[in-house]
Amino acid sequence: MKTGVLFSLIATAAVAHVSADELSPQAGYASVDEVLEYGRKYQTIKSHLTDAGYRFHSCNQQVIYYFVTPMQAEYLYAQAECTYSTPSGGNFSLQTDYATVKIDVTFNQEHGVYREGDVTVNYTTVY
């Protein structure tokens, strides 16, 4: 009987330790700007666009305001939209390819850090 109780206490401690590591404060950033500068998903997409010849234009951040702070520990705080373009129609054409990258930035209330959420890319060609 004592062995079973001891085993269950060890198992409970191990589970608590794993969940504490998943939500460590080091897993986030201090601001929305840092998410855009260091976010892994966005940096990967940004390097692929640069390698494909796209040029950066601008990033617009839109903070989402709530009437009451959400109850969830982590909620959507802001969205950023970054625009890239590259000419694609030759010397005498006005054809341009655009890439719009949308980055969701979440805020974790328990640790006070910002995190990179979903990152999507939309491609458009303008003639």
C-alpha angles and dihedrals in degrees: 000000000000090000092056092050092048092050092050091051091052092048092050092050091050093051092049090050093053094050092048090055092051092058098041116147090238089069092076144052134248097236145006089258090058090052089055092045100044107018110131099217094046093046090052092051091043092054092048091051092048091049089051091055100259118148123216117243111171148321122224120196122205117191114209112227121206127197088224126019108259118256095228118101089233124030140167106277105171145349125221126199119198123189128210130175143184131185109246109170104073130253099312100036128091092210112133131179117217129195121197116195118198118197124191114211117200128195123219109211095193094059101021095234135130120231136194112251129178118346119197133179126208121192124206132177119208120199 
